[in-house]
Structures are given as structure tokens and as C-alpha cells.
Amino acid sequence: MSIKIENLEKHFGSFHALKNINLQFKQNQLTALLGPSGCGKTTLLRIIAGLEFADSGKILFEHRDVTDLSAKDRGVGFVFQHYALFQNMTVYDNVAFGLRVKPRKERPSKEEIQQKVTALLKLVKLDWLANAYPNQLSGGQRQRIALARSLAVQPKVLLLDEPFGALDAQVRKELRRWLRDLHQELNVTSIFVTHDQDEALDVSDRIVVMNQGQIEQIDEPNQIYHAPQTPFVTQFVGDVNIFHGHIDEGNLVIGEFSHKIDPATNTTQPVNNQSATAYIRPYELTISRHADNALATGKITHINAIGFIVRIEIESAQSDQPIEVILTKAAYSQSQYKVNEQIYLVPDKLNLFQQMNI
Ligand SMILES: Nc1ncnc2c1ncn2[C@@H]1O[C@H](COP(=O)(O)OP(=O)(O)OP(=O)(O)O)[C@@H](O)[C@H]1O
């Protein structure tokens, strides 16, 4: 089932929580709502669920207007961060619950319920725990049972609010891999809220980046990471070095440095005499011993060569923050850079955002 949101507005008193939200969720896709704390992700999810109502705007499930329908009439399944399982029921009974409380006319037979619950427990790979009680499960197992329980009633839409938020990093990673695989087997349109960019990039088909009640960008993970459309998205998704300067005849000028902007590798056309901010990912900066086409100079303050890649930190008068550069092991051992060495920084690619009139 596809979901369409049109001109949605939400205030809490005088606070404008959602500002003119227009969005479409495609059928059977897994979409992440990504943004910092307080940007409105949960509010949007709750409005889609029917747990909260917008001031104005429309929500369509397929072509049906559900704007004024309550949660129970929308046919959605939820999984929340602290989703409480019924402590006095076994895992099996927890998953069967939603089916057993259906009105008599819609309720499946005992045998059908048994088949379905067994299949769901197999799907979440916890059939061996059918007779256990929630307090005998790990946090990750509880979340998987919570998901099985919400899937039992065959929702057409599955909404997940930071489902793995309370779990430790290792379990989170396992569960997100598992959710991605599981989603491929299911016929359900899923929306999940997260403030963790790695989680969004790793799991989802599409990402909606939100900031201060507004949508900044809607795209596939790859595009969000490699072609961010706003300064906010650039900084929020992935590490980035920031340089402030201005444009002069197709060059980005920072202090005494002038870097020729290559139109082939830069999305924005430089406009003369405008102030500009360049956002450069650590692996898009090259360290050089020559000043040609450099953007900055600086002193190497730290080298971390422990992992698969080498991280180099540089202090520079051209940047307020320490600059981070990532090199391959091969490039590093060839060049033999040392701490305290004075070097130049040359970008391979930069994301340029310009402000009108300096
Ligand atoms: N019931 C409410 N009454 C008043 N303000 C609210 C209410 N619910 C949310 N807000 C405010 O609306 C804003 C958006 O909240 P929301 O929970 O949607 O953010 P979020 O992006 O999900 O953040 P987080 O990641 O911290 O959960 C916040 O500033 C919050 O304080």
C-alpha cells in the first residue's frame, strides 16, 4: 500500500512542529525518517499511525483518505523502542494475541492461529523460544518478538519508532541487517524513525531527512550520502570538513589559497563574488607536499593507521575545526607523512553551497 501526505501542518501550542510536509511512500518500500532529536520524526510517524492528528493537510493510504480515521481503523502495525510485551504471557501467546482479540467474524480458527504464529516465530528465527516468557529473553529477542506480534495481524503499513534504540551497538547492527532481509520477504510498506545515519543508510530503500519540522531531502541512501542537496544534509549524514570562502572567477578562494572549481565534479555552478562554503568528505581530500590547486595548508597533528584505512588529523588556519583526511594504507605508506609535518590539502571533489552577495 502506498501512502501520500499532502500539505501537512502540526502545531503544539505556539510551537510549529511540522511545516507543510508533502511526501509519498511507495508500496513495499522501507523508508527511514532521519533527523536530529526534536525535528518532528516521531510526530509525523504518529500522525501517519492515527495516534496523533494534524492541524491541516491530508493522509491517503493508496487512494483512501484516512486523515480522520483512528489508529485501529487504519490497519497499521507498530513497533516502538520500549515496546512492552505482555509479561504474563508466553512468547507464543504474545504473538497470537492480536489474532485472538479480533471480532468473532474476522477471527481465524485455532488451527489457523497456530499455523500463523508458528510461521511468524520461524520468520523472526525464534520458534525455539515459543514457550519462554518475555523476562527470559534478551533485548534483541524481545524486539524481534514485538515485530512478530505486530506482523501477526497482517498490517499493510508497518511503523517502527527507533525500534532498536535501547539496544547496544552490536545487537543493533545485527537487528538492522535482519530487518533489511526480513523486509524483502514481507509485503508491507514500512516507515522507521531513526536519528542514526548509519542505520538509515544501511537499512532503508529511501531516506527522508528532516530538520526543524521540514523535509530537507528525499532520496535513495546513496544519493543522500554522495549528493546531499543542502548544507544541513551534508553535515548530518557522514563526516565532513567545512571551509568558508568566496568565489572569484571560477575559483574558490580561502585566505591566500585559490582552488580552481572543476564543473565536472561539482554540482553547483560558481557565481562570481559570492561567499561560499565548501563541504568536503575526509576521503575526498588529498594531502600533498605541493601547493598546486590547494585549498589550505596545515600541520599534521595525529595519524591513526590501525585499521584498514589511515585517518589523518590536520590543524589549519583555513578551518575552525581540525580537518580529517582518510587515505588508503597504500597511499599512506608511499607518502610516509609524519606528525608535525606541514602539508597542503587539495580536494578531489567538493560540495559547494553559496550565499547571495557578500
Ligand atoms: N505532545 C506534545 N506537546 C508539546 N510538544 C510536543 C509534543 N510532542 C512533541 N512535541 C515537540 O515537537 C517537537 C518534535 O517532537 P518529535 O517527538 O516529533 O521529535 P523527534 O524528531 O522524533 O525527536 P526524538 O528523536 O528526540 O524523538 C519537539 O520539539 C517536541 O518537544
The ligand as an ORCA input file, in Angstrom:
! r2SCAN-3c Opt
* xyz 0 1
  N       2.540     16.362     22.883
  C       3.414     17.359     22.702
  N       3.248     18.564     23.283
  C       4.111     19.577     23.083
  N       5.198     19.495     22.295
  C       5.439     18.330     21.701
  C       4.578     17.199     21.874
  N       5.065     16.177     21.129
  C       6.195     16.644     20.547
  N       6.402     17.924     20.877
  C       7.529     18.771     20.400
  O       7.583     18.699     18.988
  C       8.924     18.584     18.540
  C       9.077     17.346     17.687
  O       8.962     16.196     18.512
  P       9.187     14.733     17.963
  O       8.996     13.774     19.084
  O       8.365     14.549     16.748
  O      10.722     14.805     17.566
  P      11.697     13.664     17.061
  O      12.334     14.158     15.826
  O      11.012     12.365     16.992
  O      12.774     13.660     18.233
  P      13.438     12.436     19.035
  O      14.432     11.815     18.104
  O      14.103     13.121     20.194
  O      12.336     11.515     19.456
  C       9.796     18.580     19.803
  O      10.343     19.866     19.967
  C       8.855     18.232     20.906
  O       9.236     18.854     22.106
*
